[in-house]
Amino acid sequence: MIPRDILSLLGYCMASLVLLLLGGWLTYIGIGEWYYSLDFPPFQPPSWMFTPAWVVVLTCLAFSTWMVGRKAADNIQIAILAMIFYGAQCVLNGVWSLLFFTMQRPDFALWELLVLDASIIAMVWSYWKITRWAALLLIPYVVWLALSTAINIWIVMHNSFPVLEAGTT
Protein backbone atom coordinates (compact mmCIF):
# COMPACT_ATOMS: atom_id res chain seq x y z
CA MET A 1 0.00 0.00 0.00
CA ILE A 2 1.31 3.44 -0.95
CA PRO A 3 1.63 5.82 2.02
CA ARG A 4 -0.86 8.69 2.08
CA ASP A 5 1.99 11.22 2.04
CA ILE A 6 3.33 9.83 -1.24
CA LEU A 7 -0.17 9.71 -2.75
CA SER A 8 -0.57 13.38 -1.88
CA LEU A 9 2.70 14.26 -3.61
CA LEU A 10 1.68 12.23 -6.66
CA GLY A 11 -1.65 14.08 -6.71
CA TYR A 12 0.04 17.49 -6.79
CA CYS A 13 2.45 16.24 -9.47
CA MET A 14 -0.49 15.02 -11.54
CA ALA A 15 -2.25 18.38 -11.13
CA SER A 16 0.91 20.11 -12.38
CA LEU A 17 1.14 17.70 -15.30
CA VAL A 18 -2.49 18.36 -16.24
CA LEU A 19 -1.85 22.11 -16.05
CA LEU A 20 1.26 21.74 -18.25
CA LEU A 21 -0.62 19.63 -20.81
CA LEU A 22 -3.63 21.96 -20.83
CA GLY A 23 -1.41 25.02 -21.37
CA GLY A 24 0.48 23.21 -24.12
CA TRP A 25 -2.71 22.12 -25.84
CA LEU A 26 -4.30 25.59 -25.67
CA THR A 27 -1.08 27.05 -27.05
CA TYR A 28 -0.89 24.47 -29.83
CA ILE A 29 -4.45 24.99 -31.03
CA GLY A 30 -4.11 28.78 -30.90
CA ILE A 31 -0.67 29.33 -32.34
CA GLY A 32 -0.66 30.22 -35.98
CA GLU A 33 -0.07 32.97 -38.47
CA TRP A 34 -1.47 35.63 -36.13
CA TYR A 35 1.09 34.69 -33.45
CA TYR A 36 4.07 34.69 -35.78
CA SER A 37 3.03 38.09 -37.13
CA LEU A 38 3.29 39.66 -33.65
CA ASP A 39 6.11 42.00 -32.77
CA PHE A 40 7.98 40.35 -29.86
CA PRO A 41 10.25 41.94 -27.26
CA PRO A 42 14.00 41.62 -27.70
CA PHE A 43 14.22 40.04 -24.22
CA GLN A 44 11.84 37.16 -24.99
CA PRO A 45 13.56 33.80 -24.48
CA PRO A 46 13.74 31.39 -27.43
CA SER A 47 10.61 29.28 -27.88
CA TRP A 48 12.41 26.05 -26.91
CA MET A 49 12.88 27.43 -23.35
CA PHE A 50 9.19 27.72 -22.50
CA THR A 51 8.39 24.04 -21.96
CA PRO A 52 11.44 23.27 -19.78
CA ALA A 53 10.82 26.44 -17.77
CA TRP A 54 7.20 25.45 -17.15
CA VAL A 55 8.28 21.93 -16.18
CA VAL A 56 10.60 23.39 -13.52
CA VAL A 57 7.99 25.90 -12.32
CA LEU A 58 5.19 23.34 -12.06
CA THR A 59 7.43 20.73 -10.43
CA CYS A 60 8.43 23.26 -7.79
CA LEU A 61 4.75 24.16 -7.39
CA ALA A 62 3.81 20.51 -6.80
CA PHE A 63 6.50 19.98 -4.16
CA SER A 64 5.78 23.32 -2.54
CA THR A 65 2.06 22.65 -2.26
CA TRP A 66 2.76 19.15 -0.96
CA MET A 67 4.95 20.66 1.78
CA VAL A 68 2.14 23.04 2.72
CA GLY A 69 -0.33 20.16 2.84
CA ARG A 70 1.96 18.21 5.17
CA LYS A 71 2.05 21.14 7.62
CA ALA A 72 -1.59 22.20 7.21
CA ALA A 73 -2.55 21.08 10.71
CA ASP A 74 -0.10 23.62 12.17
CA ASN A 75 -2.19 26.52 10.89
CA ILE A 76 -5.42 25.27 9.35
CA GLN A 77 -6.90 28.71 8.52
CA ILE A 78 -3.84 29.84 6.56
CA ALA A 79 -3.59 26.38 4.95
CA ILE A 80 -7.18 26.66 3.68
CA LEU A 81 -6.38 30.11 2.30
CA ALA A 82 -3.18 28.75 0.70
CA MET A 83 -5.17 25.98 -1.02
CA ILE A 84 -7.69 28.53 -2.30
CA PHE A 85 -4.81 30.53 -3.82
CA TYR A 86 -3.37 27.31 -5.25
CA GLY A 87 -6.68 26.45 -6.91
CA ALA A 88 -7.11 30.00 -8.18
CA GLN A 89 -3.68 30.05 -9.81
CA CYS A 90 -4.39 26.70 -11.49
CA VAL A 91 -7.55 28.11 -13.07
CA LEU A 92 -5.96 31.47 -13.91
CA ASN A 93 -2.94 29.78 -15.47
CA GLY A 94 -5.14 27.80 -17.84
CA VAL A 95 -7.36 30.78 -18.64
CA TRP A 96 -4.32 32.86 -19.61
CA SER A 97 -3.36 30.31 -22.28
CA LEU A 98 -6.96 30.28 -23.49
CA LEU A 99 -7.11 34.08 -23.76
CA PHE A 100 -3.65 34.65 -25.21
CA PHE A 101 -3.32 31.78 -27.66
CA THR A 102 -6.69 30.18 -28.34
CA MET A 103 -8.74 33.38 -28.36
CA GLN A 104 -5.78 35.38 -29.75
CA ARG A 105 -6.32 38.21 -27.26
CA PRO A 106 -3.03 39.13 -25.58
CA ASP A 107 -4.70 42.36 -24.44
CA PHE A 108 -7.36 40.48 -22.44
CA ALA A 109 -4.74 37.96 -21.31
CA LEU A 110 -2.65 40.77 -19.83
CA TRP A 111 -5.43 41.82 -17.45
CA GLU A 112 -5.97 38.22 -16.44
CA LEU A 113 -2.20 37.77 -15.98
CA LEU A 114 -2.12 40.67 -13.53
CA VAL A 115 -4.72 38.84 -11.44
CA LEU A 116 -2.62 35.66 -11.69
CA ASP A 117 0.44 37.63 -10.53
CA ALA A 118 -1.49 38.86 -7.49
CA SER A 119 -2.71 35.35 -6.69
CA ILE A 120 0.85 33.98 -6.85
CA ILE A 121 2.10 36.71 -4.51
CA ALA A 122 -0.76 35.88 -2.12
CA MET A 123 0.08 32.21 -2.44
CA VAL A 124 3.75 32.85 -1.61
CA TRP A 125 2.68 34.86 1.44
CA SER A 126 0.33 32.12 2.67
CA TYR A 127 2.89 29.36 2.01
CA TRP A 128 5.51 31.41 3.90
CA LYS A 129 3.22 31.50 6.93
CA ILE A 130 3.14 27.68 6.93
CA THR A 131 6.65 26.72 5.82
CA ARG A 132 9.30 29.03 4.43
CA TRP A 133 10.80 26.26 2.28
CA ALA A 134 7.52 25.89 0.40
CA ALA A 135 7.41 29.63 -0.26
CA LEU A 136 11.03 29.62 -1.46
CA LEU A 137 10.21 26.84 -3.92
CA LEU A 138 7.78 29.26 -5.57
CA ILE A 139 10.56 31.72 -6.51
CA PRO A 140 10.97 30.19 -10.02
CA TYR A 141 7.21 30.70 -10.55
CA VAL A 142 7.36 34.32 -9.44
CA VAL A 143 10.38 35.03 -11.67
CA TRP A 144 8.86 33.26 -14.69
CA LEU A 145 5.55 35.11 -14.25
CA ALA A 146 7.38 38.44 -13.93
CA LEU A 147 9.10 37.72 -17.25
CA SER A 148 5.82 36.54 -18.80
CA THR A 149 4.09 39.69 -17.61
CA ALA A 150 6.84 41.88 -19.08
CA ILE A 151 6.58 40.02 -22.41
CA ASN A 152 2.78 40.29 -22.42
CA ILE A 153 2.93 44.03 -21.64
CA TRP A 154 5.45 44.56 -24.44
CA ILE A 155 3.33 42.60 -26.92
CA VAL A 156 0.22 44.61 -26.04
CA MET A 157 2.09 47.91 -26.32
CA HIS A 158 3.73 47.07 -29.66
CA ASN A 159 0.90 45.32 -31.51
CA SER A 160 -2.72 46.14 -32.26
CA PHE A 161 -5.73 44.01 -31.49
CA PRO A 162 -9.30 44.24 -32.77
CA VAL A 163 -11.70 46.34 -30.77
CA LEU A 164 -14.81 44.48 -29.71
CA GLU A 165 -17.94 46.40 -30.61
CA ALA A 166 -21.29 46.08 -28.89
CA GLY A 167 -23.64 43.74 -30.72
CA THR A 168 -20.92 41.85 -32.61
CA THR A 169 -19.84 38.29 -32.00
ROSE-4610 file (N, C-alpha, C; in Angstrom, 1 decimal, always signed):
// ROSE-4610
residu = [M/M/M/I/I/I/P/P/P/R/R/R/D/D/D/I/I/I/L/L/L/S/S/S/L/L/L/L/L/L/G/G/G/Y/Y/Y/C/C/C/M/M/M/A/A/A/S/S/S/L/L/L/V/V/V/L/L/L/L/L/L/L/L/L/L/L/L/G/G/G/G/G/G/W/W/W/L/L/L/T/T/T/Y/Y/Y/I/I/I/G/G/G/I/I/I/G/G/G/E/E/E/W/W/W/Y/Y/Y/Y/Y/Y/S/S/S/L/L/L/D/D/D/F/F/F/P/P/P/P/P/P/F/F/F/Q/Q/Q/P/P/P/P/P/P/S/S/S/W/W/W/M/M/M/F/F/F/T/T/T/P/P/P/A/A/A/W/W/W/V/V/V/V/V/V/V/V/V/L/L/L/T/T/T/C/C/C/L/L/L/A/A/A/F/F/F/S/S/S/T/T/T/W/W/W/M/M/M/V/V/V/G/G/G/R/R/R/K/K/K/A/A/A/A/A/A/D/D/D/N/N/N/I/I/I/Q/Q/Q/I/I/I/A/A/A/I/I/I/L/L/L/A/A/A/M/M/M/I/I/I/F/F/F/Y/Y/Y/G/G/G/A/A/A/Q/Q/Q/C/C/C/V/V/V/L/L/L/N/N/N/G/G/G/V/V/V/W/W/W/S/S/S/L/L/L/L/L/L/F/F/F/F/F/F/T/T/T/M/M/M/Q/Q/Q/R/R/R/P/P/P/D/D/D/F/F/F/A/A/A/L/L/L/W/W/W/E/E/E/L/L/L/L/L/L/V/V/V/L/L/L/D/D/D/A/A/A/S/S/S/I/I/I/I/I/I/A/A/A/M/M/M/V/V/V/W/W/W/S/S/S/Y/Y/Y/W/W/W/K/K/K/I/I/I/T/T/T/R/R/R/W/W/W/A/A/A/A/A/A/L/L/L/L/L/L/L/L/L/I/I/I/P/P/P/Y/Y/Y/V/V/V/V/V/V/W/W/W/L/L/L/A/A/A/L/L/L/S/S/S/T/T/T/A/A/A/I/I/I/N/N/N/I/I/I/W/W/W/I/I/I/V/V/V/M/M/M/H/H/H/N/N/N/S/S/S/F/F/F/P/P/P/V/V/V/L/L/L/E/E/E/A/A/A/G/G/G/T/T/T/T/T/T]
num = [1/1/1/2/2/2/3/3/3/4/4/4/5/5/5/6/6/6/7/7/7/8/8/8/9/9/9/10/10/10/11/11/11/12/12/12/13/13/13/14/14/14/15/15/15/16/16/16/17/17/17/18/18/18/19/19/19/20/20/20/21/21/21/22/22/22/23/23/23/24/24/24/25/25/25/26/26/26/27/27/27/28/28/28/29/29/29/30/30/30/31/31/31/32/32/32/33/33/33/34/34/34/35/35/35/36/36/36/37/37/37/38/38/38/39/39/39/40/40/40/41/41/41/42/42/42/43/43/43/44/44/44/45/45/45/46/46/46/47/47/47/48/48/48/49/49/49/50/50/50/51/51/51/52/52/52/53/53/53/54/54/54/55/55/55/56/56/56/57/57/57/58/58/58/59/59/59/60/60/60/61/61/61/62/62/62/63/63/63/64/64/64/65/65/65/66/66/66/67/67/67/68/68/68/69/69/69/70/70/70/71/71/71/72/72/72/73/73/73/74/74/74/75/75/75/76/76/76/77/77/77/78/78/78/79/79/79/80/80/80/81/81/81/82/82/82/83/83/83/84/84/84/85/85/85/86/86/86/87/87/87/88/88/88/89/89/89/90/90/90/91/91/91/92/92/92/93/93/93/94/94/94/95/95/95/96/96/96/97/97/97/98/98/98/99/99/99/100/100/100/101/101/101/102/102/102/103/103/103/104/104/104/105/105/105/106/106/106/107/107/107/108/108/108/109/109/109/110/110/110/111/111/111/112/112/112/113/113/113/114/114/114/115/115/115/116/116/116/117/117/117/118/118/118/119/119/119/120/120/120/121/121/121/122/122/122/123/123/123/124/124/124/125/125/125/126/126/126/127/127/127/128/128/128/129/129/129/130/130/130/131/131/131/132/132/132/133/133/133/134/134/134/135/135/135/136/136/136/137/137/137/138/138/138/139/139/139/140/140/140/141/141/141/142/142/142/143/143/143/144/144/144/145/145/145/146/146/146/147/147/147/148/148/148/149/149/149/150/150/150/151/151/151/152/152/152/153/153/153/154/154/154/155/155/155/156/156/156/157/157/157/158/158/158/159/159/159/160/160/160/161/161/161/162/162/162/163/163/163/164/164/164/165/165/165/166/166/166/167/167/167/168/168/168/169/169/169]
x = [+0.8/+0.0/+0.9/+0.5/+1.3/+0.9/+1.9/+1.6/+0.9/+0.0/-0.9/+0.0/+1.1/+2.0/+2.5/+2.8/+3.3/+2.2/+1.0/-0.2/-0.5/-0.3/-0.6/+0.4/+1.7/+2.7/+2.4/+2.0/+1.7/+0.5/-0.5/-1.6/-1.3/-0.4/+0.0/+0.9/+1.7/+2.5/+1.5/+0.5/-0.5/-1.2/-1.6/-2.3/-1.3/+0.0/+0.9/+1.0/+1.0/+1.1/-0.1/-1.3/-2.5/-2.4/-2.0/-1.8/-0.9/+0.3/+1.3/+0.7/+0.0/-0.6/-1.7/-2.6/-3.6/-3.0/-2.0/-1.4/-0.8/-0.1/+0.5/-0.6/-1.7/-2.7/-3.4/-3.7/-4.3/-3.4/-2.1/-1.1/-1.0/-1.0/-0.9/-2.1/-3.3/-4.5/-4.6/-4.0/-4.1/-3.0/-1.8/-0.7/-0.9/-0.5/-0.7/-0.1/-0.6/-0.1/-0.2/-1.3/-1.5/-0.3/+0.1/+1.1/+2.4/+2.8/+4.1/+4.2/+3.0/+3.0/+3.2/+3.1/+3.3/+4.7/+4.8/+6.1/+6.5/+7.6/+8.0/+9.1/+9.2/+10.3/+11.6/+12.6/+14.0/+14.5/+13.8/+14.2/+13.5/+12.6/+11.8/+12.8/+12.7/+13.6/+13.2/+14.1/+13.7/+12.6/+11.8/+10.6/+10.9/+12.1/+12.4/+12.5/+12.7/+12.9/+11.6/+10.4/+9.2/+8.8/+8.8/+8.4/+9.3/+10.6/+11.4/+11.2/+11.1/+10.8/+9.5/+8.5/+7.2/+7.3/+8.1/+8.3/+8.9/+9.9/+10.6/+9.6/+8.9/+8.0/+6.9/+6.3/+5.2/+5.7/+6.9/+7.4/+7.7/+8.2/+8.4/+7.1/+6.1/+4.7/+4.2/+4.3/+3.8/+4.5/+5.8/+6.5/+6.2/+6.1/+5.8/+4.4/+3.4/+2.1/+2.0/+2.7/+2.8/+3.3/+4.4/+4.9/+3.9/+3.2/+2.1/+1.1/+0.7/-0.3/+0.1/+1.4/+2.0/+1.9/+2.0/+2.1/+0.7/-0.3/-1.6/-2.2/-2.0/-2.6/-2.0/-0.8/-0.1/-0.8/-1.5/-2.2/-3.3/-4.4/-5.4/-6.1/-6.3/-6.9/-6.0/-4.7/-3.8/-3.7/-3.7/-3.6/-4.8/-6.0/-7.2/-7.0/-6.6/-6.4/-5.3/-4.2/-3.2/-3.7/-4.6/-5.2/-6.2/-6.8/-7.7/-6.8/-5.7/-4.8/-4.2/-3.9/-3.4/-4.4/-5.6/-6.7/-6.9/-6.9/-7.1/-6.0/-4.8/-3.7/-3.8/-4.2/-4.4/-5.4/-6.5/-7.6/-7.0/-6.5/-6.0/-4.9/-4.0/-2.9/-3.5/-4.5/-5.1/-5.9/-6.6/-7.4/-6.4/-5.2/-4.3/-4.0/-3.7/-3.4/-4.5/-5.7/-7.0/-7.1/-7.0/-7.1/-6.0/-4.8/-3.7/-3.6/-3.5/-3.3/-4.6/-5.5/-6.7/-7.6/-7.9/-8.7/-8.0/-6.6/-5.8/-6.0/-6.1/-6.3/-5.3/-4.0/-3.0/-3.4/-4.3/-4.7/-5.6/-6.5/-7.4/-6.5/-5.6/-4.7/-3.9/-3.5/-2.7/-3.4/-4.7/-5.4/-5.6/-5.8/-6.0/-4.6/-3.5/-2.2/-1.9/-2.3/-2.1/-2.8/-4.0/-4.7/-4.0/-3.4/-2.6/-1.4/-0.7/+0.4/+0.1/-1.0/-1.5/-1.8/-2.4/-2.7/-1.4/-0.4/+0.8/+1.5/+1.5/+2.1/+1.4/+0.0/-0.8/-0.5/-0.2/+0.1/+1.4/+2.4/+3.8/+3.6/+2.9/+2.7/+2.1/+1.0/+0.3/+1.2/+2.0/+2.9/+4.0/+4.5/+5.5/+5.0/+3.8/+3.2/+3.2/+3.2/+3.1/+4.5/+5.3/+6.7/+7.4/+8.5/+9.3/+9.9/+10.2/+10.8/+9.8/+8.5/+7.5/+7.4/+7.5/+7.4/+8.6/+9.8/+11.0/+11.0/+10.3/+10.2/+9.4/+8.6/+7.8/+8.5/+9.8/+10.6/+10.7/+10.9/+11.0/+9.6/+8.5/+7.2/+7.1/+7.5/+7.4/+8.2/+9.5/+10.4/+9.8/+9.4/+8.9/+7.6/+6.7/+5.5/+5.9/+6.9/+7.4/+7.9/+8.6/+9.1/+7.9/+7.0/+5.8/+5.0/+4.8/+4.1/+4.8/+6.1/+6.8/+6.7/+6.8/+6.6/+5.2/+4.2/+2.8/+2.5/+3.1/+2.9/+3.5/+4.7/+5.4/+4.6/+4.1/+3.3/+2.1/+1.4/+0.2/+0.6/+1.7/+2.1/+2.6/+3.1/+3.7/+3.0/+1.8/+0.9/-0.5/-1.3/-2.7/-3.6/-4.8/-5.7/-7.1/-8.0/-9.3/-10.1/-10.8/-11.7/-13.0/-13.5/-14.8/-15.9/-16.8/-17.9/-19.2/-20.0/-21.3/-22.1/-22.7/-23.6/-23.0/-21.6/-20.9/-20.5/-20.3/-19.8/-18.5]
y = [-1.2/+0.0/+1.3/+2.2/+3.4/+4.4/+4.9/+5.8/+7.1/+7.5/+8.7/+9.9/+10.1/+11.2/+11.2/+10.0/+9.8/+10.0/+9.5/+9.7/+11.2/+11.9/+13.4/+14.1/+13.7/+14.3/+13.9/+12.7/+12.2/+13.0/+13.3/+14.1/+15.5/+16.1/+17.5/+17.4/+16.4/+16.2/+16.0/+15.2/+15.0/+16.3/+17.1/+18.4/+19.3/+19.3/+20.1/+19.6/+18.3/+17.7/+18.1/+18.0/+18.4/+19.8/+20.7/+22.1/+22.3/+21.6/+21.7/+21.3/+20.1/+19.6/+20.5/+21.1/+22.0/+23.2/+23.8/+25.0/+24.7/+23.6/+23.2/+23.0/+22.4/+22.1/+23.4/+24.3/+25.6/+26.4/+26.3/+27.0/+26.5/+25.1/+24.5/+24.8/+24.7/+25.0/+26.5/+27.4/+28.8/+29.4/+28.7/+29.3/+29.2/+30.2/+30.2/+31.5/+31.8/+33.0/+34.2/+34.4/+35.6/+35.8/+34.7/+34.7/+35.1/+34.4/+34.7/+36.1/+36.7/+38.1/+39.1/+38.7/+39.7/+40.2/+41.4/+42.0/+41.6/+40.9/+40.3/+41.2/+41.2/+41.9/+41.3/+42.1/+41.6/+40.7/+40.8/+40.0/+38.7/+38.4/+37.2/+36.0/+35.0/+33.8/+33.0/+32.2/+31.4/+30.4/+30.1/+29.3/+27.9/+27.4/+26.1/+26.1/+27.3/+27.4/+27.4/+27.6/+27.7/+26.4/+25.3/+24.0/+23.6/+23.6/+23.3/+24.2/+25.5/+26.4/+26.1/+25.8/+25.5/+24.1/+23.2/+21.9/+22.2/+23.0/+23.4/+24.1/+25.1/+25.9/+25.0/+24.2/+23.3/+22.2/+21.7/+20.7/+21.4/+22.5/+23.3/+23.5/+23.9/+24.2/+22.9/+21.8/+20.5/+20.2/+20.3/+20.0/+21.0/+22.3/+23.3/+23.1/+22.8/+22.6/+21.4/+20.4/+19.1/+19.5/+20.3/+20.7/+21.4/+22.3/+23.0/+22.1/+21.1/+20.2/+19.3/+19.0/+18.2/+19.0/+20.3/+21.1/+21.8/+21.5/+22.2/+22.2/+21.2/+21.1/+22.1/+22.6/+23.6/+25.0/+25.3/+26.5/+26.3/+25.7/+25.3/+26.4/+27.6/+28.7/+29.2/+29.4/+29.8/+28.7/+27.5/+26.4/+26.4/+26.6/+26.7/+27.8/+29.0/+30.1/+29.8/+29.1/+28.7/+27.8/+26.9/+26.0/+26.7/+27.7/+28.5/+29.3/+29.8/+30.5/+29.5/+28.3/+27.3/+27.0/+26.7/+26.4/+27.6/+28.8/+30.0/+30.1/+29.9/+30.0/+29.0/+27.8/+26.7/+27.1/+27.7/+28.1/+29.3/+30.3/+31.5/+31.1/+30.2/+29.8/+29.2/+28.4/+27.8/+28.8/+29.7/+30.8/+31.7/+32.0/+32.9/+32.3/+31.0/+30.3/+30.4/+30.2/+30.3/+31.7/+32.7/+34.1/+34.5/+34.2/+34.6/+33.9/+32.6/+31.8/+31.4/+30.7/+30.2/+31.3/+32.3/+33.4/+34.5/+34.4/+35.4/+36.8/+36.9/+38.2/+38.5/+38.8/+39.1/+40.3/+41.2/+42.4/+41.9/+41.0/+40.5/+39.6/+38.8/+38.0/+38.7/+39.9/+40.8/+41.1/+41.5/+41.8/+40.6/+39.5/+38.2/+37.8/+38.1/+37.8/+38.6/+39.8/+40.7/+40.1/+39.5/+38.8/+37.6/+36.8/+35.7/+36.1/+37.1/+37.6/+37.9/+38.6/+38.9/+37.6/+36.6/+35.3/+34.6/+34.7/+34.0/+34.7/+36.0/+36.7/+36.3/+36.3/+35.9/+34.4/+33.6/+32.2/+32.1/+32.8/+32.9/+33.3/+34.4/+34.9/+33.8/+33.1/+32.1/+30.9/+30.5/+29.4/+29.7/+30.9/+31.4/+31.3/+31.6/+31.5/+30.1/+29.1/+27.7/+27.1/+27.2/+26.7/+27.6/+28.1/+29.0/+28.3/+27.0/+26.3/+26.1/+26.0/+25.9/+27.2/+28.3/+29.6/+29.9/+29.4/+29.6/+28.8/+27.7/+26.8/+27.5/+28.5/+29.3/+30.4/+30.6/+31.7/+31.5/+30.3/+30.2/+30.6/+30.3/+30.7/+32.2/+32.9/+34.3/+35.0/+34.5/+35.0/+34.8/+33.6/+33.3/+34.1/+34.3/+35.1/+36.6/+37.0/+38.4/+38.6/+37.7/+37.7/+37.6/+36.7/+36.5/+37.8/+38.4/+39.7/+40.8/+40.9/+41.9/+41.6/+40.4/+40.0/+40.4/+40.0/+40.3/+41.8/+42.6/+44.0/+44.6/+44.1/+44.6/+44.2/+43.0/+42.6/+43.5/+43.8/+44.6/+46.0/+46.5/+47.9/+48.1/+47.0/+47.1/+46.4/+46.0/+45.3/+45.9/+45.7/+46.1/+44.9/+45.1/+44.0/+44.6/+43.7/+44.2/+44.7/+45.8/+46.3/+45.6/+45.2/+44.5/+45.5/+45.4/+46.4/+45.8/+46.6/+46.1/+45.5/+44.4/+43.7/+42.9/+42.7/+41.9/+40.6/+39.5/+38.3/+37.9]
z = [+0.0/+0.0/+0.0/-0.8/-1.0/+0.2/+0.9/+2.0/+1.5/+2.4/+2.1/+1.7/+2.3/+2.0/+0.6/+0.1/-1.2/-2.2/-1.9/-2.8/-2.9/-1.8/-1.9/-2.8/-2.7/-3.6/-5.1/-5.3/-6.7/-7.2/-6.3/-6.7/-7.2/-6.4/-6.8/-8.1/-8.2/-9.5/-10.7/-10.5/-11.5/-11.9/-10.9/-11.1/-11.9/-11.6/-12.4/-13.8/-14.0/-15.3/-16.1/-15.5/-16.2/-16.7/-15.7/-16.1/-17.2/-17.2/-18.2/-19.6/-19.6/-20.8/-21.3/-20.4/-20.8/-21.5/-20.8/-21.4/-22.7/-22.8/-24.1/-25.2/-24.9/-25.8/-26.3/-25.3/-25.7/-26.5/-26.2/-27.0/-28.5/-28.5/-29.8/-30.7/-30.2/-31.0/-31.4/-30.6/-30.9/-31.7/-31.7/-32.3/-33.8/-34.5/-36.0/-36.6/-37.7/-38.5/-37.6/-36.9/-36.1/-35.1/-34.5/-33.4/-34.1/-35.2/-35.8/-36.4/-36.6/-37.1/-36.0/-34.8/-33.6/-33.6/-33.1/-32.8/-31.3/-31.2/-29.9/-29.2/-27.9/-27.3/-27.5/-27.5/-27.7/-26.5/-25.4/-24.2/-24.1/-25.1/-25.0/-25.2/-24.3/-24.5/-25.8/-26.3/-27.4/-27.1/-28.1/-27.9/-27.2/-27.5/-26.9/-25.4/-24.8/-23.4/-22.6/-23.2/-22.5/-21.8/-22.6/-22.0/-20.8/-20.9/-19.8/-18.6/-18.9/-17.8/-17.0/-17.8/-17.2/-16.4/-16.9/-16.2/-14.8/-14.8/-13.5/-12.6/-13.1/-12.3/-11.7/-12.5/-12.1/-11.2/-11.3/-10.4/-9.1/-9.1/-7.8/-7.1/-7.9/-7.4/-6.7/-7.4/-6.8/-5.5/-5.4/-4.2/-3.1/-3.5/-2.5/-1.9/-2.7/-2.3/-1.4/-1.8/-1.0/+0.4/+0.5/+1.8/+2.6/+2.0/+2.7/+3.2/+2.4/+2.8/+4.0/+4.1/+5.2/+6.5/+6.4/+7.6/+7.9/+7.1/+7.2/+8.6/+9.4/+10.7/+11.6/+11.3/+12.2/+12.1/+11.0/+10.9/+9.8/+10.3/+9.4/+8.6/+9.2/+8.5/+7.4/+7.6/+6.6/+5.5/+5.9/+5.0/+4.0/+4.5/+3.7/+2.7/+3.2/+2.3/+1.2/+1.6/+0.7/-0.4/+0.0/-1.0/-1.9/-1.4/-2.3/-3.3/-2.9/-3.8/-4.8/-4.4/-5.2/-6.3/-5.9/-6.9/-7.9/-7.3/-8.2/-9.2/-8.8/-9.8/-10.9/-10.5/-11.5/-12.6/-12.1/-13.1/-13.9/-13.2/-13.9/-14.9/-14.6/-15.5/-16.8/-16.6/-17.8/-18.6/-17.9/-18.6/-19.4/-18.9/-19.6/-21.0/-21.0/-22.3/-23.2/-22.7/-23.5/-24.1/-23.3/-23.8/-24.7/-24.4/-25.2/-26.5/-26.5/-27.7/-28.4/-27.7/-28.3/-28.8/-28.0/-28.4/-29.1/-29.1/-29.8/-29.2/-27.9/-27.3/-26.2/-26.6/-25.6/-24.7/-25.2/-24.4/-23.3/-23.5/-22.4/-21.5/-22.1/-21.3/-20.3/-20.7/-19.8/-18.5/-18.7/-17.5/-16.6/-17.2/-16.4/-15.8/-16.5/-16.0/-14.7/-14.7/-13.5/-12.3/-12.5/-11.4/-11.0/-12.0/-11.7/-10.9/-11.3/-10.5/-9.1/-8.9/-7.5/-6.7/-7.4/-6.7/-6.3/-7.2/-6.8/-5.7/-5.6/-4.5/-3.2/-3.3/-2.1/-1.7/-2.7/-2.4/-1.8/-2.2/-1.6/-0.1/+0.1/+1.4/+2.3/+1.8/+2.7/+2.9/+1.9/+2.0/+3.0/+3.0/+3.9/+5.3/+5.6/+6.9/+7.4/+6.5/+6.9/+7.0/+5.9/+5.8/+4.8/+5.3/+4.4/+3.2/+3.4/+2.3/+1.1/+1.4/+0.4/-0.3/+0.4/-0.3/-1.1/-0.7/-1.5/-2.7/-2.7/-3.9/-5.0/-4.6/-5.6/-6.3/-5.9/-6.5/-8.0/-8.5/-10.0/-10.7/-10.0/-10.6/-10.6/-9.5/-9.4/-10.5/-10.7/-11.7/-13.1/-13.4/-14.7/-15.0/-14.0/-14.2/-14.4/-13.7/-13.9/-15.4/-15.9/-17.3/-18.2/-17.9/-18.8/-18.8/-17.7/-17.6/-18.4/-18.3/-19.1/-20.6/-21.0/-22.4/-22.9/-22.1/-22.4/-22.5/-21.6/-21.6/-22.9/-23.3/-24.4/-25.7/-25.8/-26.9/-27.1/-26.0/-26.0/-26.5/-26.0/-26.3/-27.7/-28.3/-29.7/-30.8/-30.5/-31.5/-31.4/-32.4/-32.3/-32.3/-31.6/-31.5/-31.8/-32.4/-32.8/-31.6/-31.8/-30.8/-30.9/-29.7/-29.7/-29.7/-30.6/-30.6/-30.1/-29.4/-28.9/-30.0/-29.8/-30.7/-31.7/-31.7/-32.6/-31.9/-32.6/-32.0/-32.6]
